[in-house]
Structures are given as structure tokens and as C-alpha cells.
Amino acid sequence: MSIGMANLDGELQVKVGTLFGRELILVSQSRMEIQTWFMGFVIARRTFDNDRIRQLRYEEWIQDRVRTCGIRFKYDGKTQVLVKAVMNESDSLRTVVRIINVYKFSHAMPAEVVALTGS
């Protein structure tokens, strides 16, 4: 598995390469877009509003008798799969979840709204 990250114009870009292909995850203040790439072409694109994404997490499951791991989240009550990989890539996927969560929540409240109070 390969992971590449960049922050361009306030948008986090995470490239995740697995045995199943390559995912480009774009996270801005308001949305998350997932692009699936195969042989240099975008073959799928999904966009989600950040305020409706819930339970972004790393999970393991059995699919077609093969133990698989990946990143899942709930969107409008339906489970979505962000990235799927083989089991030996679990540490990398846990890292991706942490990166996305930290980035997403760092934009949760505008700076002008945050007020510090002292005693």
C-alpha cells in the first residue's frame, strides 16, 4: 500500500494505492470526494457533505471468504466504503482515518466563533 498526502488551497488530498486500485480522497471544509482510479483514468467519483458523514472508522470484515479491511462511514444512514484493502495494510488504513478525522474536525468551527475564557 502506498499513501501520499498534500494540502492544496486548504483541501486535504490523500492518495491511497492498494491491490484493488487507487483512491484519491479530497477533503475540504464542506465536502469529501472519493475518486477511484484505474490505469490512469477516473472510473468512479462520489461526493459527500461533511456535515452528514458519521462514524468514519477502520473496520475488518469477511467478504467472499476473504478477510478484508477498510475504511467505512455512515452517510444518510447507509454504510459507505471509502478504501478496501487486504489485512496486512491495516496499519496504513488506520493512519488514513486519523488524518482525515483530524483534518475534518480542524475545520468544524470557524476561528472567529471560538472564544477562550480565563478565570
Contacts in CASP RR format, 6 or more apart in sequence:
PFRMAT RR
TARGET T0000
AUTHOR 0000-0000-0000
METHOD contacts of the structure
MODEL  1
MSIGMANLDGELQVKVGTLFGRELILVSQSRMEIQTWFMGFVIARRTFDN
DRIRQLRYEEWIQDRVRTCGIRFKYDGKTQVLVKAVMNESDSLRTVVRII
NVYKFSHAMPAEVVALTGS
1 16 0 8 1.000
1 17 0 8 1.000
1 18 0 8 1.000
1 85 0 8 1.000
1 89 0 8 1.000
1 92 0 8 1.000
1 93 0 8 1.000
2 15 0 8 1.000
2 16 0 8 1.000
2 17 0 8 1.000
3 14 0 8 1.000
3 15 0 8 1.000
3 16 0 8 1.000
3 17 0 8 1.000
3 92 0 8 1.000
3 95 0 8 1.000
3 96 0 8 1.000
4 14 0 8 1.000
4 15 0 8 1.000
4 16 0 8 1.000
5 12 0 8 1.000
5 13 0 8 1.000
5 14 0 8 1.000
5 15 0 8 1.000
5 99 0 8 1.000
6 12 0 8 1.000
6 13 0 8 1.000
7 13 0 8 1.000
10 28 0 8 1.000
10 29 0 8 1.000
11 26 0 8 1.000
11 27 0 8 1.000
11 28 0 8 1.000
12 25 0 8 1.000
12 26 0 8 1.000
12 27 0 8 1.000
12 28 0 8 1.000
12 99 0 8 1.000
12 100 0 8 1.000
12 103 0 8 1.000
13 24 0 8 1.000
13 25 0 8 1.000
13 26 0 8 1.000
14 24 0 8 1.000
14 25 0 8 1.000
14 27 0 8 1.000
14 96 0 8 1.000
14 99 0 8 1.000
14 100 0 8 1.000
15 22 0 8 1.000
15 23 0 8 1.000
15 24 0 8 1.000
15 25 0 8 1.000
16 22 0 8 1.000
16 23 0 8 1.000
16 24 0 8 1.000
16 25 0 8 1.000
16 83 0 8 1.000
16 92 0 8 1.000
16 93 0 8 1.000
16 96 0 8 1.000
17 23 0 8 1.000
18 83 0 8 1.000
18 84 0 8 1.000
18 85 0 8 1.000
18 86 0 8 1.000
18 89 0 8 1.000
19 85 0 8 1.000
19 86 0 8 1.000
20 84 0 8 1.000
20 85 0 8 1.000
21 36 0 8 1.000
21 37 0 8 1.000
21 38 0 8 1.000
22 36 0 8 1.000
22 37 0 8 1.000
22 38 0 8 1.000
23 34 0 8 1.000
23 35 0 8 1.000
23 36 0 8 1.000
23 37 0 8 1.000
23 82 0 8 1.000
23 83 0 8 1.000
24 34 0 8 1.000
24 35 0 8 1.000
24 37 0 8 1.000
25 32 0 8 1.000
25 33 0 8 1.000
25 34 0 8 1.000
25 35 0 8 1.000
25 82 0 8 1.000
25 83 0 8 1.000
25 96 0 8 1.000
25 100 0 8 1.000
26 32 0 8 1.000
26 33 0 8 1.000
26 34 0 8 1.000
26 35 0 8 1.000
27 50 0 8 1.000
27 100 0 8 1.000
27 103 0 8 1.000
27 104 0 8 1.000
28 50 0 8 1.000
29 50 0 8 1.000
29 107 0 8 1.000
30 49 0 8 1.000
30 50 0 8 1.000
30 51 0 8 1.000
31 47 0 8 1.000
31 48 0 8 1.000
31 49 0 8 1.000
31 50 0 8 1.000
32 47 0 8 1.000
32 48 0 8 1.000
32 50 0 8 1.000
32 53 0 8 1.000
32 100 0 8 1.000
32 104 0 8 1.000
33 45 0 8 1.000
33 46 0 8 1.000
33 47 0 8 1.000
33 48 0 8 1.000
34 44 0 8 1.000
34 45 0 8 1.000
34 46 0 8 1.000
34 47 0 8 1.000
34 48 0 8 1.000
34 82 0 8 1.000
35 42 0 8 1.000
35 44 0 8 1.000
35 45 0 8 1.000
36 42 0 8 1.000
36 43 0 8 1.000
36 44 0 8 1.000
36 45 0 8 1.000
37 43 0 8 1.000
46 80 0 8 1.000
48 75 0 8 1.000
48 80 0 8 1.000
50 104 0 8 1.000
50 107 0 8 1.000
52 75 0 8 1.000
52 76 0 8 1.000
53 73 0 8 1.000
53 74 0 8 1.000
53 75 0 8 1.000
53 104 0 8 1.000
54 73 0 8 1.000
54 74 0 8 1.000
54 75 0 8 1.000
54 77 0 8 1.000
55 72 0 8 1.000
55 73 0 8 1.000
55 74 0 8 1.000
56 71 0 8 1.000
56 72 0 8 1.000
56 73 0 8 1.000
56 82 0 8 1.000
56 97 0 8 1.000
56 100 0 8 1.000
56 101 0 8 1.000
56 104 0 8 1.000
57 71 0 8 1.000
57 72 0 8 1.000
57 73 0 8 1.000
57 97 0 8 1.000
58 69 0 8 1.000
58 70 0 8 1.000
58 71 0 8 1.000
58 90 0 8 1.000
58 93 0 8 1.000
58 94 0 8 1.000
58 97 0 8 1.000
59 69 0 8 1.000
59 70 0 8 1.000
59 71 0 8 1.000
59 72 0 8 1.000
60 67 0 8 1.000
60 68 0 8 1.000
60 69 0 8 1.000
60 70 0 8 1.000
60 87 0 8 1.000
60 90 0 8 1.000
61 67 0 8 1.000
61 68 0 8 1.000
61 69 0 8 1.000
62 68 0 8 1.000
67 87 0 8 1.000
68 84 0 8 1.000
68 85 0 8 1.000
68 86 0 8 1.000
68 87 0 8 1.000
69 84 0 8 1.000
69 85 0 8 1.000
69 86 0 8 1.000
69 87 0 8 1.000
69 89 0 8 1.000
69 90 0 8 1.000
69 93 0 8 1.000
70 81 0 8 1.000
70 82 0 8 1.000
70 83 0 8 1.000
70 84 0 8 1.000
70 85 0 8 1.000
70 90 0 8 1.000
70 93 0 8 1.000
71 81 0 8 1.000
71 82 0 8 1.000
71 83 0 8 1.000
71 93 0 8 1.000
71 96 0 8 1.000
71 97 0 8 1.000
72 79 0 8 1.000
72 80 0 8 1.000
72 81 0 8 1.000
72 82 0 8 1.000
73 79 0 8 1.000
73 80 0 8 1.000
73 82 0 8 1.000
74 80 0 8 1.000
83 93 0 8 1.000
83 96 0 8 1.000
85 92 0 8 1.000
85 93 0 8 1.000
END
